[in-house]
Amino acid sequence: MEEKRTVIRDILSIYVPAFFLSIGMSIVSPILPTYARSFDVSYTIATIAISIYATGRLAADLPVGLLGDRVGRRPVMLTGIAIITVTALLCGFASSFWELVFYRLLQGVGSAMWQTMRQTMLQDILKPEERGRTLGYFQSLTLIGSSAGPSIGGILADNWGIRAPFYAYALGSLICFILSFFLISESKNIRSNNQKGHESESLSWPIIKRLLMNAGFITACIATLANALQRQGTRSTLIPLYGDAVLKLNATDIGYALSLATFANLFITIPTGYALDKFGRKAVLVPSLALTSVMAWIFTLTGDFNQLALACIFLGLSQGIGGQAPLTMASDSTMDEPHGLSMGLFRVFTDVGFIIGPIMVGAITDLYGMIIAFYSMAVVTFVSMVFVQVFAKETLPSKK
């Protein structure tokens, strides 16, 4: 017998564990590029430690989605959190660069299990007319953790060493596992507005082809690819490297700047959720991509911490506006498809961006310098904005 869904139960079962995992994940963001460089490797090689995480997620996304459709969301999610906890601790004990890379690869697999099942559970329980604002609430609580993480990570690194943030990451993940074990219920049998019978098609090529031919879904995938390129290329890689190498900032200052970007995300998230449900997904997504493109260029004009922090705030606002739209569009477009597989395929595009972003900006930085790398990210995002404007289909039922 299915348990009655309530707002309080949603918050306790998915939102609160996500808060503790997000604070752990973001703790290592200001020090990861520098930590990788501490093993005496080039900028290009150092970015492998960032992108390999997404490689692990990419390899696991589709299998995890299929597994969630077969055995349920909860066991897959719990296994993923356990993997994240163990590998976060091992990263702190790494004795070589390639050992760090291996642990980050496994961590990426665990993250795929958590992220894909989390999105699948939300798709299971949310109706289209509430999806934007409810995802906004969810994103807000997650961003509270992400906002505090970089600052905490910078302080830990400056006071207790560059490995300390990984130990804090493991602690946050452990708390997430405990909460998830006791609070999360299975949602596999909740099929809101969905046609039963598609679960049996999860392993077939026809359903994957059908998803790829779905205009709303594929447009959402392209948009999330663009957002992932910006987040990992600019925000997680270029900004820390630029702050360290060009502006000569310490880890604490870089952490503060990244936290400001996340706080800006938090500020705009709930209004964005309501805008998605009122004005439509495309009307929100296109302006956000345009503003993000401009902000990638603005970073080249920053010359001190205050200017970098201000640029981070506006980047956070632009990414916050557009961050929810692709997932909302993808969920709208696949209500009649297997939810696990749909979200797994959607995350494939996200993780391709996460892989390409750091490697691309690392290679461009080694060859042409950081300024050209910022310009490149601005151009890529602008092209994505044009693509979405021309080809995107509105998926909000009342605005179709």
Rosetta blueprint (number, residue, H / E / L):
1 M L
2 E L
3 E L
4 K L
5 R L
6 T L
7 V H
8 I H
9 R H
10 D H
11 I H
12 L H
13 S H
14 I H
15 Y H
16 V H
17 P H
18 A H
19 F H
20 F H
21 L H
22 S H
23 I H
24 G H
25 M H
26 S H
27 I H
28 V L
29 S L
30 P L
31 I L
32 L H
33 P H
34 T H
35 Y H
36 A H
37 R H
38 S L
39 F L
40 D L
41 V L
42 S L
43 Y H
44 T H
45 I H
46 A H
47 T L
48 I H
49 A H
50 I H
51 S H
52 I H
53 Y H
54 A H
55 T H
56 G H
57 R H
58 L H
59 A H
60 A H
61 D H
62 L H
63 P H
64 V H
65 G H
66 L H
67 L H
68 G H
69 D H
70 R H
71 V H
72 G L
73 R H
74 R H
75 P H
76 V H
77 M H
78 L H
79 T H
80 G H
81 I H
82 A H
83 I H
84 I H
85 T H
86 V H
87 T H
88 A H
89 L H
90 L H
91 C H
92 G H
93 F L
94 A L
95 S L
96 S L
97 F H
98 W H
99 E H
100 L H
101 V H
102 F H
103 Y H
104 R H
105 L H
106 L H
107 Q H
108 G H
109 V H
110 G H
111 S H
112 A H
113 M H
114 W H
115 Q H
116 T H
117 M H
118 R H
119 Q H
120 T H
121 M H
122 L H
123 Q H
124 D H
125 I H
126 L L
127 K L
128 P H
129 E H
130 E H
131 R H
132 G H
133 R H
134 T H
135 L H
136 G H
137 Y H
138 F H
139 Q H
140 S H
141 L H
142 T H
143 L H
144 I H
145 G H
146 S H
147 S H
148 A H
149 G H
150 P H
151 S H
152 I H
153 G H
154 G H
155 I H
156 L H
157 A H
158 D H
159 N H
160 W H
161 G L
162 I L
163 R L
164 A H
165 P H
166 F H
167 Y H
168 A H
169 Y H
170 A H
171 L H
172 G H
173 S H
174 L H
175 I H
176 C H
177 F H
178 I H
179 L H
180 S H
181 F H
182 F H
183 L H
184 I L
185 S L
186 E L
187 S L
188 K L
189 N L
190 I L
191 R L
192 S L
193 N L
194 N L
195 Q L
196 K L
197 G L
198 H H
199 E H
200 S H
201 E H
202 S L
203 L L
204 S L
205 W H
206 P H
207 I H
208 I H
209 K H
210 R H
211 L H
212 L H
213 M L
214 N L
215 A H
216 G H
217 F H
218 I H
219 T H
220 A H
221 C H
222 I H
223 A H
224 T H
225 L H
226 A H
227 N H
228 A H
229 L H
230 Q H
231 R H
232 Q H
233 G H
234 T H
235 R H
236 S H
237 T H
238 L H
239 I H
240 P H
241 L H
242 Y H
243 G H
244 D H
245 A H
246 V L
247 L L
248 K L
249 L L
250 N L
251 A H
252 T H
253 D H
254 I H
255 G H
256 Y H
257 A H
258 L H
259 S H
260 L H
261 A H
262 T H
263 F H
264 A H
265 N H
266 L H
267 F H
268 I H
269 T H
270 I H
271 P H
272 T H
273 G H
274 Y H
275 A H
276 L H
277 D H
278 K H
279 F H
280 G L
281 R H
282 K H
283 A H
284 V H
285 L H
286 V H
287 P H
288 S H
289 L H
290 A H
291 L H
292 T H
293 S H
294 V H
295 M H
296 A H
297 W H
298 I H
299 F H
300 T H
301 L H
302 T L
303 G L
304 D L
305 F H
306 N H
307 Q H
308 L H
309 A H
310 L H
311 A H
312 C H
313 I H
314 F H
315 L H
316 G H
317 L H
318 S H
319 Q H
320 G H
321 I H
322 G H
323 G H
324 Q L
325 A H
326 P H
327 L H
328 T H
329 M H
330 A H
331 S H
332 D H
333 S H
334 T L
335 M L
336 D L
337 E L
338 P L
339 H H
340 G H
341 L H
342 S H
343 M H
344 G H
345 L H
346 F H
347 R H
348 V H
349 F H
350 T H
351 D H
352 V H
353 G H
354 F H
355 I H
356 I H
357 G H
358 P H
359 I H
360 M H
361 V H
362 G H
363 A H
364 I H
365 T H
366 D H
367 L H
368 Y H
369 G L
370 M H
371 I H
372 I H
373 A H
374 F H
375 Y H
376 S H
377 M H
378 A H
379 V H
380 V H
381 T H
382 F H
383 V H
384 S H
385 M H
386 V H
387 F H
388 V H
389 Q H
390 V H
391 F H
392 A L
393 K L
394 E L
395 T L
396 L L
397 P H
398 S H
399 K H
400 K L
